[in-house]
Amino acid sequence: MKRALIPVFLVAVAIVVACSSDESPAQAKVFSNLAMSPMNETPPCTDAGVAATGTAKVTIPADNASVVVDVSYSGLSTAVFMAHIHSGTPAAAGPIVLPFSAPFDSPFTKTLTAADYTPATGTPPDFASFVTALKAGGAGYVNLHTEACRPGEIRAEIQ
């Protein structure tokens, strides 16, 4: 009786293996609780608000067709007049590649797509390439610009 069950078991295993897929479904990549701070700016702004702080969450949906950014901040020296994602590493200021449209009142959420991508010298050539680099971590950062700190008041590395 036991010998008769072995072929049945092997056939069942073969069917399960044949029907399974080696490809796992794509999943969203989420970078949460990204600390935005004046000390993360390169170079830090000496006129930053003494209590300037914020958090960012960057979500890349499974289809890689957009980048969703949620930002909350407080204590800045003046109102935010520009905000965006830059291409670059923590060691330097990099070019803007995904500009956010106003308003910038805290908290805000922005959804960016290939139509928003503005490549610059030394950046990935297109949105898809930038998203791939961003998902790996350390290829970009979110920052907020104020009148007092035009190069940027607070920044968070996307990693």
KASUL-V870109 format. One record per pair of residues at least 12 apart in sequence whose ideal C-beta (glycine too) atoms are under 8 Angstrom apart, sorted by the first residue. I is the first residue (numbers start at 0). J is the second residue. Records with the same first field share a line. If there is no record, write none. Layout:
I->J, J
This chain:
24->61
25->61, 62, 63
26->61
27->58, 59, 60, 61
28->58, 59, 134
29->56, 57, 58, 59
30->55, 56, 57, 58, 136, 157, 158
31->56
32->54, 56
33->54, 55, 56, 57, 141, 155, 156, 157
34->52, 53, 54, 155
35->52, 53, 54, 55, 70, 72, 141, 142, 143, 153, 154, 155
36->51, 52, 53, 153, 154, 155
37->51, 148, 152, 153, 154
39->89, 140, 153, 154, 155, 156
40->142, 148, 150, 151, 152, 153, 154
41->89, 90, 91, 92, 154
42->150
44->147, 148, 150, 151, 152
46->76, 147, 148
47->75, 76, 147, 148, 152, 153
48->74, 75, 76, 147, 152
49->74
50->73, 74
51->72, 73, 74, 75, 76, 152, 153
52->72, 73, 74, 153
53->70, 71, 72, 73, 105, 143, 153, 155
54->70, 71, 72, 155
55->68, 69, 70, 71, 141, 155, 157
56->68, 69
57->84, 133, 141, 157
59->130, 133, 134
63->127, 130, 131, 134
64->112, 113
65->110, 111, 112
66->84, 97, 110, 111, 112, 130, 133
67->108, 109, 110, 111
68->84, 99, 108, 109, 110, 111, 141
69->106, 107, 108
70->82, 105, 106, 107, 108, 109, 141, 143
71->105, 106
72->105, 106, 143, 153
73->105
75->143, 145, 152, 153
76->145, 146, 147, 148, 152
77->145, 146, 147
78->103, 145, 146
79->103, 143, 144, 145, 152
80->103, 144, 145, 146
81->98, 99, 103, 143, 144
82->98, 99, 103, 107, 109, 141, 142, 143, 144
83->95, 96, 97, 98, 99, 141, 142
84->96, 97, 111, 133, 139, 140, 141, 157
85->139, 140, 142
86->119, 121, 122, 123, 129, 132, 138, 139
87->138, 139, 140
88->137, 138
89->137, 140, 156
92->150, 151
93->121, 122, 139, 140
94->119, 120, 121, 122
95->117, 119
96->116, 117, 118, 119, 122, 129, 139
97->111, 115, 116, 117, 129
98->115, 117
99->111
103->143
112->126
113->125, 126, 127
116->129
133->157
136->157, 158
137->156, 157, 158
138->157
139->156, 157
140->154, 155, 156, 157
141->154, 155, 157
142->154, 155
